[in-house]
Amino acid sequence: MMLDRDAVLAMLASYGERPLDTVDDRIDSLDLAWLLYEIERRFAVPVRLGDADLARIATVDDAVTVLGPVVGGAAAVTGG
């Protein structure tokens, strides 16, 4: 299991069923809420981050940096 830029963009595009090429690099609060939901749903991992970590997510690359270890850590625990 890996969370990369393409995966984040695809999850964001699924919010409102938008074409991938229309997804902005900036992540607003609604995008972030959707992204957290999608990560929990698709990867079956709880996302438990503090406000300071969540505040660091303003772009797609930020999401990969902050949320990647959450997904990667779950893979290590589950053997995936």
C-alpha positions as CSV (number, residue, x, y, z in Angstrom):
1,M,0.0,0.0,0.0
2,M,1.3,3.4,-1.0
3,L,-0.1,6.8,-1.1
4,D,1.4,8.8,-3.9
5,R,0.5,12.0,-5.8
6,D,-1.5,10.1,-8.4
7,A,-3.6,8.3,-5.7
8,V,-4.3,11.6,-3.9
9,L,-5.4,13.3,-7.1
10,A,-7.6,10.3,-8.0
11,M,-9.3,10.4,-4.6
12,L,-9.8,14.2,-4.8
13,A,-11.3,13.8,-8.3
14,S,-13.8,11.2,-7.0
15,Y,-15.3,14.0,-4.8
16,G,-18.0,15.3,-7.1
17,E,-16.9,12.9,-9.8
18,R,-14.6,15.5,-11.4
19,P,-12.3,14.9,-14.3
20,L,-8.8,14.3,-13.0
21,D,-7.4,17.3,-15.0
22,T,-9.7,19.7,-13.2
23,V,-8.4,18.9,-9.7
24,D,-6.5,21.8,-8.2
25,D,-3.2,21.2,-6.4
26,R,-4.5,23.2,-3.4
27,I,-6.5,21.3,-0.9
28,D,-9.3,23.2,1.0
29,S,-11.1,22.0,4.1
30,L,-13.8,20.1,2.2
31,D,-11.2,18.4,0.0
32,L,-9.3,17.4,3.1
33,A,-12.3,16.0,4.8
34,W,-13.1,13.9,1.6
35,L,-9.5,12.8,1.3
36,L,-9.4,11.6,4.9
37,Y,-12.7,9.7,4.4
38,E,-11.4,8.1,1.2
39,I,-8.1,7.0,2.8
40,E,-9.9,5.4,5.7
41,R,-12.3,3.7,3.3
42,R,-9.9,2.6,0.6
43,F,-7.0,1.6,2.7
44,A,-9.0,0.5,5.8
45,V,-6.9,2.5,8.2
46,P,-8.0,5.0,10.7
47,V,-6.5,8.5,10.2
48,R,-5.8,9.9,13.6
49,L,-3.8,13.1,13.2
50,G,-3.6,16.1,15.4
51,D,-4.7,19.6,14.4
52,A,-1.1,20.6,13.8
53,D,-0.5,17.8,11.3
54,L,-3.8,18.4,9.5
55,A,-3.0,22.1,9.3
56,R,0.2,21.2,7.3
57,I,-1.9,19.8,4.5
58,A,-2.5,22.6,2.0
59,T,-1.5,20.9,-1.3
60,V,-1.5,17.5,-2.9
61,D,2.2,17.1,-2.1
62,D,1.6,18.1,1.5
63,A,-1.1,15.3,1.7
64,V,1.4,12.8,0.4
65,T,4.0,13.9,2.9
66,V,1.7,13.9,5.9
67,L,-0.7,11.1,5.1
68,G,1.7,8.7,3.3
69,P,3.2,7.4,6.5
70,V,-0.3,6.7,7.8
71,V,-1.1,4.5,4.9
72,G,2.5,3.0,4.8
73,G,2.4,2.3,8.6
74,A,-0.9,0.4,8.2
75,A,0.7,-1.7,5.5
76,A,3.6,-2.6,7.8
77,V,1.2,-3.6,10.6
78,T,-1.1,-5.6,8.4
79,G,1.7,-7.1,6.3
80,G,0.3,-5.4,3.1
